[in-house]
């Protein structure tokens, strides 16, 4: 079977988000909360179509979320609607959106390059 041409593949975007909270949270708690927020807002079919992946690049209360390009706006809304994680109040803000992981890291997380 032939591979799919790059022009026909689904495009991905990388959303960089920032958490504002009074207490430190574990990455697994944050990951589960983000996935549950998307399930609650988009439903099972929408979450599956969006192809949401919470990437392990989490430091200084900032992280990266991989999403299908058609669902970027809906994913940002789902992040904004999050208000608690494990009973602790949090505020989630979108720092930026990028088309490549490398650009998301260098531009929004200030890692791996001179700006």
C-alpha positions as a Python dict, from the first residue, in 0.01 Angstrom:
ca = {
    (1, 'X'): (0, 0, 0),
    (2, 'X'): (134, 343, -91),
    (3, 'X'): (194, 600, 181),
    (4, 'X'): (-25, 911, 188),
    (5, 'X'): (123, 1217, 22),
    (6, 'X'): (224, 1496, 262),
    (7, 'X'): (-21, 1736, 98),
    (8, 'X'): (-310, 1498, 176),
    (9, 'X'): (-220, 1428, 540),
    (10, 'X'): (-399, 1591, 829),
    (11, 'X'): (-206, 1894, 952),
    (12, 'X'): (-115, 1933, 1318),
    (13, 'X'): (-71, 2241, 1533),
    (14, 'X'): (108, 2274, 1864),
    (15, 'X'): (-64, 2482, 2132),
    (16, 'X'): (158, 2614, 2410),
    (17, 'X'): (-38, 2666, 2731),
    (18, 'X'): (51, 2817, 3068),
    (19, 'X'): (-95, 2714, 3403),
    (20, 'X'): (-142, 2960, 3684),
    (21, 'X'): (-194, 2789, 4019),
    (22, 'X'): (-101, 2839, 4381),
    (23, 'X'): (24, 2482, 4438),
    (24, 'X'): (247, 2260, 4229),
    (25, 'X'): (68, 1990, 4029),
    (26, 'X'): (196, 1662, 3890),
    (27, 'X'): (216, 1622, 3513),
    (28, 'X'): (-20, 1320, 3517),
    (29, 'X'): (-287, 1523, 3698),
    (30, 'X'): (-258, 1801, 3442),
    (31, 'X'): (-269, 1556, 3152),
    (32, 'X'): (-584, 1385, 3281),
    (33, 'X'): (-753, 1720, 3346),
    (34, 'X'): (-680, 1843, 2992),
    (35, 'X'): (-810, 1521, 2839),
    (36, 'X'): (-1124, 1532, 3054),
    (37, 'X'): (-1186, 1898, 2964),
    (38, 'X'): (-1171, 1810, 2595),
    (39, 'X'): (-1403, 1513, 2645),
    (40, 'X'): (-1648, 1733, 2832),
    (41, 'X'): (-1645, 2012, 2571),
    (42, 'X'): (-1601, 1821, 2243),
    (43, 'X'): (-1743, 1481, 2331),
    (44, 'X'): (-1586, 1149, 2243),
    (45, 'X'): (-1617, 1185, 1867),
    (46, 'X'): (-1482, 1541, 1866),
    (47, 'X'): (-1190, 1450, 2090),
    (48, 'X'): (-1102, 1155, 1869),
    (49, 'X'): (-1125, 1368, 1555),
    (50, 'X'): (-909, 1640, 1712),
    (51, 'X'): (-631, 1388, 1782),
    (52, 'X'): (-531, 1556, 2107),
    (53, 'X'): (-194, 1463, 2256),
    (54, 'X'): (-50, 1619, 2570),
    (55, 'X'): (326, 1621, 2513),
    (56, 'X'): (581, 1566, 2789),
    (57, 'X'): (745, 1906, 2738),
    (58, 'X'): (620, 2058, 3066),
    (59, 'X'): (839, 2298, 3260),
    (60, 'X'): (793, 2629, 3440),
    (61, 'X'): (415, 2575, 3436),
    (62, 'X'): (410, 2570, 3054),
    (63, 'X'): (331, 2274, 2831),
    (64, 'X'): (257, 2175, 2473),
    (65, 'X'): (-58, 2021, 2330),
    (66, 'X'): (-68, 1859, 1983),
    (67, 'X'): (-400, 1908, 1801),
    (68, 'X'): (-544, 1867, 1452),
    (69, 'X'): (-540, 2203, 1272),
    (70, 'X'): (-918, 2205, 1230),
    (71, 'X'): (-974, 2186, 1606),
    (72, 'X'): (-732, 2453, 1732),
    (73, 'X'): (-1000, 2705, 1828),
    (74, 'X'): (-1220, 2445, 1996),
    (75, 'X'): (-923, 2310, 2187),
    (76, 'X'): (-833, 2659, 2308),
    (77, 'X'): (-1188, 2704, 2436),
    (78, 'X'): (-1174, 2369, 2617),
    (79, 'X'): (-850, 2480, 2786),
    (80, 'X'): (-1003, 2812, 2890),
    (81, 'X'): (-1301, 2637, 3047),
    (82, 'X'): (-1077, 2443, 3287),
    (83, 'X'): (-1104, 2592, 3634),
    (84, 'X'): (-1000, 2319, 3879),
    (85, 'X'): (-757, 2030, 3883),
    (86, 'X'): (-790, 1788, 4175),
    (87, 'X'): (-985, 2049, 4372),
    (88, 'X'): (-722, 2320, 4322),
    (89, 'X'): (-811, 2634, 4131),
    (90, 'X'): (-616, 2686, 3810),
    (91, 'X'): (-614, 2935, 3527),
    (92, 'X'): (-507, 2809, 3185),
    (93, 'X'): (-395, 3055, 2919),
    (94, 'X'): (-286, 2987, 2564),
    (95, 'X'): (61, 3130, 2507),
    (96, 'X'): (68, 3061, 2133),
    (97, 'X'): (7, 2825, 1844),
    (98, 'X'): (274, 2690, 1610),
    (99, 'X'): (292, 2459, 1311),
    (100, 'X'): (609, 2280, 1423),
    (101, 'X'): (722, 2146, 1757),
    (102, 'X'): (1067, 2304, 1722),
    (103, 'X'): (922, 2650, 1665),
    (104, 'X'): (681, 2608, 1957),
    (105, 'X'): (972, 2525, 2188),
    (106, 'X'): (1202, 2805, 2074),
    (107, 'X'): (942, 3079, 2039),
    (108, 'X'): (709, 3014, 2332),
    (109, 'X'): (906, 2801, 2580),
    (110, 'X'): (1243, 2974, 2526),
    (111, 'X'): (1426, 2644, 2488),
    (112, 'X'): (1693, 2534, 2249),
    (113, 'X'): (1777, 2849, 2062),
    (114, 'X'): (1870, 3213, 2061),
    (115, 'X'): (1579, 3449, 2010),
}
